[in-house]
Amino acid sequence: MTNYKEYQDSQKPAMNLLQKMQWQYISPEEVFTARGEKYTNVILDTILAKQLHKINSFTYKNETHHFSTNSVQSAINTLKFRTQ
């Protein structure tokens, strides 16, 4: 019988591929902290907020505006509510 190791055969190659695609590896300890030290919290609030601020903007009267902190937090709260 073959000794199958999921990490070596599946997880590690997937992580390597994602890192080649510019995804950033986050250690289990960092993820736990980003979850507010709650395993049930699947949304990484601080990372999501940072990325939403970075990638979301709108143009009004030829000026670019980024979403407010309140708008970003509202979006995160909506996601959290819908995942429960």
C-alpha positions in Angstrom: 0.0 0.0 0.0 1.3 3.5 -0.9 1.9 5.9 1.9 -0.1 8.9 0.6 0.8 12.3 2.0 -1.8 14.9 1.1 0.5 17.8 2.0 3.4 16.7 -0.3 1.2 15.4 -3.2 -1.5 18.1 -3.2 -1.3 21.1 -0.8 2.4 22.0 -1.4 2.2 22.0 -5.2 -1.0 24.1 -5.0 0.7 26.6 -2.6 3.7 26.8 -5.0 1.5 27.5 -8.0 -0.5 30.2 -6.2 2.8 31.9 -5.1 4.0 31.9 -8.7 0.7 33.7 -9.5 1.7 36.4 -7.0 -0.5 35.1 -4.2 1.1 35.7 -0.8 1.5 32.8 1.6 0.1 33.5 5.1 1.2 31.3 7.9 -1.3 29.5 10.1 -0.3 31.8 13.0 -0.9 34.9 10.9 -4.3 33.6 9.7 -5.3 32.9 13.3 -4.4 36.4 14.3 -6.2 37.9 11.2 -9.3 35.9 12.2 -9.4 37.7 15.5 -8.1 34.5 17.1 -11.4 32.8 16.3 -11.4 29.7 14.2 -15.0 30.3 13.3 -14.2 33.7 11.6 -13.5 32.8 8.0 -13.1 36.4 6.8 -9.8 38.0 7.4 -11.1 41.4 8.2 -7.8 43.4 8.2 -6.5 41.9 5.0 -9.9 42.2 3.3 -10.3 45.9 4.4 -6.8 46.7 3.1 -7.4 45.1 -0.3 -10.9 46.7 -0.7 -9.4 50.1 0.0 -6.6 49.4 -2.5 -8.7 48.1 -5.4 -12.0 50.0 -5.1 -12.5 53.5 -6.3 -15.0 55.6 -8.4 -14.8 58.6 -10.6 -17.0 61.6 -10.0 -16.6 64.9 -11.9 -13.3 63.6 -13.3 -11.9 63.0 -9.8 -11.1 59.5 -8.5 -12.3 58.8 -5.0 -11.5 55.8 -2.9 -14.2 54.1 -0.8 -14.5 55.4 2.8 -13.5 53.3 5.7 -17.2 53.1 6.7 -18.2 51.9 3.2 -15.5 49.2 3.3 -16.5 48.1 6.8 -20.2 48.0 5.7 -19.2 45.7 2.8 -17.3 43.4 5.2 -20.2 43.3 7.7 -22.5 42.4 4.8 -20.2 39.5 3.8 -20.0 38.3 7.4 -23.8 38.5 7.9 -24.4 36.4 4.7 -21.9 33.7 5.7 -23.6 33.0 9.0 
